[in-house]
Amino acid sequence: MNNRPKFHVKKGDNVEVIAGNFKGSSGKILEVIPRKRQVLVEGVRIIKKHLRKSEDNPHGKIAEREGPIDISNVRLLESLKKAEKKTKPKPKKEAEKKAA
């Protein structure tokens, strides 16, 4: 049996946050975390992570990245498939009918 949960949004969709501290902000979904029912939205809930000294960061670093938001707090604005459909040119037959 397939136990994978089905959500109303997926990676690449444009969404708006409708509840919580970041209400009103919008962005593109970077990642969906189905196990925790959370999503990462581009530019929303930026958190700071302190990194310890290493070869890559000899002085340490404070990295900024997106934090997860509950999937129920986002609303779909524009789907990836719908955006692709809108960019397709119209067939020639419809253009000829309008000109006549």
PyMOL commands that set and color helices and strands:
alter all, ss='L'
color gray80, all
select helices_A, chain A and resi 71-73+80-86+92-99
alter helices_A, ss='H'
color red, helices_A
select strands_A, chain A and resi 14-17+26-33+38-41+46-51+61-66+68-70+74-78
alter strands_A, ss='S'
color yellow, strands_A
deselect
rebuild
show_as cartoon
